[in-house]
Amino acid sequence: MFEGKVVRFNKQRGFGFINDGESDIFFFADSVLNREDFYIQEGLSVSFEIAPGYKGPQAVNITIVNEESAD
């Protein structure tokens, strides 16, 4: 498992990027496992796995570590 923070998220299109400290990794909103009552936003800490995607690596099996935004 890797850890990082959501650095960009496009709510209308349902995708964003997570920074793991080295690079930005693409993700789809439906890859977030614990998002029932949750609004995905920039600054969230997450843990995730990396899988091959259509245009390169992407984050999958994303779990939210906290729901507080980093200001």
N, C-alpha and C positions, 0 to 999 in steps of 0.2 A: 504494500500500500504506500502511496505517495501522499504528501500533504501540501496544501497551497491555499491561495485565496482567489476568490472570484474577482477578476480585474475589469471585465466588461461583460454586460449581459443585455441582449436585445429581446425584450419581452414580446414584442410583436412577432418576431421571427422564431423565437424559441431556442436560441443558441447563445453561447458566450465563450469566454476564455478564462482559464484558471492559470495563475502564475505559480510555478513550483519553486521559485527562487532562481531558476536558470532560464526558463523560457515560458511562453504562453502556450497553453494546450487547449485546443478546441473541445467544446462539449455541447450536447443537446440537452435541453431542459428535462426531457423524459428519462435521462440517465441518472437524475437525482433520486435516490431511493426513499428518503424520508422527507417528502415535501408536501404532505397532505394539507396542512394548514399553514403553508409557508410561501413566502414571497421571495424568490431568488433575487438577490441584490449584490451590488459590488461591495467588497470588503468582507464577505463571509468566509470563514475558515472551513475547509472541506478536506476530506480524505478521499482518495480515488485510486482506481487502477487505470493502466494505459493499454489500449488495444489499437490494432491497425484500423485506420479509417480510410475512406475513399481518397482523401487528399493528404494523408499522413496520419500520424498518431492522434488519437483523441481520448479524452477522459471518459471512463465508464464506471458503473457501480459507485457513484458519487454519494458520499454520506456527509451531511452537514455536521460539523463539529460544534459550532455555536451559531446563534441566530442574531448576534449583535454586529452591527456594521462598524467597521473601523473608520473613524473620522479623520 
